[in-house]
Amino acid sequence: MRTLPLLLAFAALGAAPGCARLANSPLNPFGWFGGSTEVMATAPDPATRRPLVTTADVAVVADTRPAIAQVDEMSVERTPRGAIVRATGTAATQGVYNADLVPRGVSGGTLVLEFRVEQPPQVPPGGPERTRTVTVARSFEARELAGISAIRVVGQTNGREARR
């Protein structure tokens, strides 16, 4: 009777060294990859690098926002990294939102930006001018403005231009 507890104690002590082998075995889910070894760093070859976003993943969305009715003011403010183009315009209706200066291209050294706004559905035109006034800004880096001698912001009826 006294030998049974003694045998169980020896069996438990004999199984303890086996735990070390289990930690390094493929049965241990925390040790599937094993230890690490030092390797030399190599730069990936750009020709074999897979892009994160492929051209098949990019969806082209048409910008259906109309241009603002009138561009009232426009300024270009220099920054340490480029410039900020700011424009103020008057919309045809109240409640316009999602305003943006959309690049339309470069023509003869002039960067053309279209002042676009989103119009709410079923809002009649008109209203006080102060409630239809919208100001928008867009920043450009110096490399984007290389070779640009003028910036033009256009709306539906007019445009404003600033030159260097």
TORKOL-4160 file (C-alpha; in steps of 0.2 Angstrom, whole numbers, padded with zeros to 4 digits, m for minus):
164
<pt num="1" X="0000" Y="0000" Z="0000"/>
<pt num="2" X="0014" Y="0012" Z="0004"/>
<pt num="3" X="0023" Y="0008" Z="m0012"/>
<pt num="4" X="0009" Y="0015" Z="m0023"/>
<pt num="5" X="0011" Y="0033" Z="m0018"/>
<pt num="6" X="0030" Y="0031" Z="m0020"/>
<pt num="7" X="0028" Y="0024" Z="m0038"/>
<pt num="8" X="0017" Y="0038" Z="m0043"/>
<pt num="9" X="0029" Y="0051" Z="m0036"/>
<pt num="10" X="0044" Y="0042" Z="m0046"/>
<pt num="11" X="0033" Y="0042" Z="m0062"/>
<pt num="12" X="0029" Y="0061" Z="m0060"/>
<pt num="13" X="0047" Y="0064" Z="m0058"/>
<pt num="14" X="0052" Y="0054" Z="m0073"/>
<pt num="15" X="0039" Y="0063" Z="m0084"/>
<pt num="16" X="0045" Y="0080" Z="m0080"/>
<pt num="17" X="0061" Y="0079" Z="m0091"/>
<pt num="18" X="0049" Y="0074" Z="m0106"/>
<pt num="19" X="0041" Y="0091" Z="m0104"/>
<pt num="20" X="0056" Y="0099" Z="m0111"/>
<pt num="21" X="0056" Y="0088" Z="m0127"/>
<pt num="22" X="0037" Y="0092" Z="m0129"/>
<pt num="23" X="0041" Y="0111" Z="m0129"/>
<pt num="24" X="0053" Y="0109" Z="m0144"/>
<pt num="25" X="0042" Y="0096" Z="m0153"/>
<pt num="26" X="0030" Y="0100" Z="m0168"/>
<pt num="27" X="0016" Y="0096" Z="m0157"/>
<pt num="28" X="0018" Y="0112" Z="m0147"/>
<pt num="29" X="0007" Y="0126" Z="m0156"/>
<pt num="30" X="0018" Y="0139" Z="m0149"/>
<pt num="31" X="0034" Y="0132" Z="m0156"/>
<pt num="32" X="0029" Y="0128" Z="m0174"/>
<pt num="33" X="0042" Y="0139" Z="m0182"/>
<pt num="34" X="0056" Y="0135" Z="m0170"/>
<pt num="35" X="0070" Y="0147" Z="m0165"/>
<pt num="36" X="0077" Y="0161" Z="m0175"/>
<pt num="37" X="0094" Y="0162" Z="m0184"/>
<pt num="38" X="0104" Y="0177" Z="m0190"/>
<pt num="39" X="0103" Y="0180" Z="m0209"/>
<pt num="40" X="0111" Y="0193" Z="m0220"/>
<pt num="41" X="0099" Y="0207" Z="m0226"/>
<pt num="42" X="0095" Y="0208" Z="m0244"/>
<pt num="43" X="0085" Y="0221" Z="m0253"/>
<pt num="44" X="0071" Y="0214" Z="m0263"/>
<pt num="45" X="0072" Y="0215" Z="m0282"/>
<pt num="46" X="0059" Y="0229" Z="m0288"/>
<pt num="47" X="0055" Y="0218" Z="m0304"/>
<pt num="48" X="0049" Y="0204" Z="m0293"/>
<pt num="49" X="0040" Y="0214" Z="m0280"/>
<pt num="50" X="0021" Y="0212" Z="m0280"/>
<pt num="51" X="0012" Y="0228" Z="m0278"/>
<pt num="52" X="m0001" Y="0230" Z="m0264"/>
<pt num="53" X="m0014" Y="0237" Z="m0276"/>
<pt num="54" X="m0015" Y="0231" Z="m0293"/>
<pt num="55" X="m0023" Y="0240" Z="m0308"/>
<pt num="56" X="m0037" Y="0227" Z="m0307"/>
<pt num="57" X="m0041" Y="0233" Z="m0289"/>
<pt num="58" X="m0043" Y="0251" Z="m0294"/>
<pt num="59" X="m0060" Y="0257" Z="m0298"/>
<pt num="60" X="m0062" Y="0273" Z="m0308"/>
<pt num="61" X="m0076" Y="0284" Z="m0301"/>
<pt num="62" X="m0083" Y="0298" Z="m0312"/>
<pt num="63" X="m0084" Y="0315" Z="m0303"/>
<pt num="64" X="m0102" Y="0321" Z="m0306"/>
<pt num="65" X="m0101" Y="0336" Z="m0295"/>
<pt num="66" X="m0105" Y="0352" Z="m0304"/>
<pt num="67" X="m0093" Y="0367" Z="m0304"/>
<pt num="68" X="m0097" Y="0381" Z="m0293"/>
<pt num="69" X="m0107" Y="0395" Z="m0301"/>
<pt num="70" X="m0095" Y="0409" Z="m0298"/>
<pt num="71" X="m0077" Y="0410" Z="m0291"/>
<pt num="72" X="m0076" Y="0426" Z="m0281"/>
<pt num="73" X="m0058" Y="0426" Z="m0273"/>
<pt num="74" X="m0042" Y="0415" Z="m0276"/>
<pt num="75" X="m0025" Y="0416" Z="m0267"/>
<pt num="76" X="m0009" Y="0405" Z="m0267"/>
<pt num="77" X="0000" Y="0405" Z="m0251"/>
<pt num="78" X="0018" Y="0399" Z="m0250"/>
<pt num="79" X="0022" Y="0386" Z="m0237"/>
<pt num="80" X="0039" Y="0378" Z="m0233"/>
<pt num="81" X="0034" Y="0362" Z="m0243"/>
<pt num="82" X="0025" Y="0370" Z="m0257"/>
<pt num="83" X="0009" Y="0381" Z="m0258"/>
<pt num="84" X="m0009" Y="0381" Z="m0253"/>
<pt num="85" X="m0022" Y="0387" Z="m0265"/>
<pt num="86" X="m0037" Y="0394" Z="m0257"/>
<pt num="87" X="m0053" Y="0399" Z="m0267"/>
<pt num="88" X="m0070" Y="0407" Z="m0262"/>
<pt num="89" X="m0085" Y="0405" Z="m0273"/>
<pt num="90" X="m0104" Y="0408" Z="m0273"/>
<pt num="91" X="m0115" Y="0393" Z="m0277"/>
<pt num="92" X="m0131" Y="0393" Z="m0286"/>
<pt num="93" X="m0141" Y="0385" Z="m0271"/>
<pt num="94" X="m0139" Y="0385" Z="m0252"/>
<pt num="95" X="m0132" Y="0369" Z="m0243"/>
<pt num="96" X="m0118" Y="0364" Z="m0255"/>
<pt num="97" X="m0105" Y="0353" Z="m0247"/>
<pt num="98" X="m0091" Y="0342" Z="m0252"/>
<pt num="99" X="m0081" Y="0356" Z="m0260"/>
<pt num="100" X="m0064" Y="0353" Z="m0268"/>
<pt num="101" X="m0052" Y="0360" Z="m0281"/>
<pt num="102" X="m0050" Y="0346" Z="m0294"/>
<pt num="103" X="m0035" Y="0347" Z="m0305"/>
<pt num="104" X="m0040" Y="0347" Z="m0324"/>
<pt num="105" X="m0022" Y="0348" Z="m0331"/>
<pt num="106" X="m0008" Y="0359" Z="m0336"/>
<pt num="107" X="m0010" Y="0371" Z="m0351"/>
<pt num="108" X="0005" Y="0381" Z="m0356"/>
<pt num="109" X="0013" Y="0381" Z="m0339"/>
<pt num="110" X="m0004" Y="0385" Z="m0330"/>
<pt num="111" X="m0011" Y="0373" Z="m0318"/>
<pt num="112" X="m0030" Y="0373" Z="m0320"/>
<pt num="113" X="m0041" Y="0368" Z="m0305"/>
<pt num="114" X="m0060" Y="0366" Z="m0306"/>
<pt num="115" X="m0070" Y="0372" Z="m0291"/>
<pt num="116" X="m0083" Y="0358" Z="m0288"/>
<pt num="117" X="m0096" Y="0357" Z="m0275"/>
<pt num="118" X="m0110" Y="0344" Z="m0271"/>
<pt num="119" X="m0127" Y="0350" Z="m0272"/>
<pt num="120" X="m0141" Y="0344" Z="m0260"/>
<pt num="121" X="m0156" Y="0336" Z="m0269"/>
<pt num="122" X="m0172" Y="0347" Z="m0272"/>
<pt num="123" X="m0165" Y="0363" Z="m0266"/>
<pt num="124" X="m0172" Y="0378" Z="m0275"/>
<pt num="125" X="m0159" Y="0390" Z="m0282"/>
<pt num="126" X="m0156" Y="0407" Z="m0274"/>
<pt num="127" X="m0156" Y="0413" Z="m0256"/>
<pt num="128" X="m0144" Y="0426" Z="m0247"/>
<pt num="129" X="m0127" Y="0426" Z="m0255"/>
<pt num="130" X="m0119" Y="0424" Z="m0238"/>
<pt num="131" X="m0127" Y="0407" Z="m0236"/>
<pt num="132" X="m0121" Y="0402" Z="m0253"/>
<pt num="133" X="m0103" Y="0406" Z="m0251"/>
<pt num="134" X="m0090" Y="0392" Z="m0250"/>
<pt num="135" X="m0072" Y="0392" Z="m0246"/>
<pt num="136" X="m0060" Y="0378" Z="m0251"/>
<pt num="137" X="m0041" Y="0375" Z="m0250"/>
<pt num="138" X="m0029" Y="0362" Z="m0257"/>
<pt num="139" X="m0011" Y="0360" Z="m0254"/>
<pt num="140" X="0002" Y="0356" Z="m0267"/>
<pt num="141" X="0020" Y="0350" Z="m0264"/>
<pt num="142" X="0034" Y="0360" Z="m0272"/>
<pt num="143" X="0038" Y="0345" Z="m0284"/>
<pt num="144" X="0020" Y="0346" Z="m0290"/>
<pt num="145" X="0022" Y="0365" Z="m0294"/>
<pt num="146" X="0038" Y="0363" Z="m0304"/>
<pt num="147" X="0037" Y="0371" Z="m0321"/>
<pt num="148" X="0020" Y="0379" Z="m0316"/>
<pt num="149" X="0020" Y="0398" Z="m0319"/>
<pt num="150" X="0001" Y="0401" Z="m0315"/>
<pt num="151" X="m0013" Y="0393" Z="m0306"/>
<pt num="152" X="m0031" Y="0396" Z="m0312"/>
<pt num="153" X="m0047" Y="0391" Z="m0303"/>
<pt num="154" X="m0062" Y="0390" Z="m0314"/>
<pt num="155" X="m0081" Y="0389" Z="m0310"/>
<pt num="156" X="m0096" Y="0389" Z="m0321"/>
<pt num="157" X="m0096" Y="0407" Z="m0326"/>
<pt num="158" X="m0079" Y="0413" Z="m0323"/>
<pt num="159" X="m0062" Y="0409" Z="m0316"/>
<pt num="160" X="m0047" Y="0418" Z="m0307"/>
<pt num="161" X="m0029" Y="0416" Z="m0309"/>
<pt num="162" X="m0013" Y="0420" Z="m0300"/>
<pt num="163" X="0004" Y="0421" Z="m0307"/>
<pt num="164" X="0022" Y="0419" Z="m0300"/>
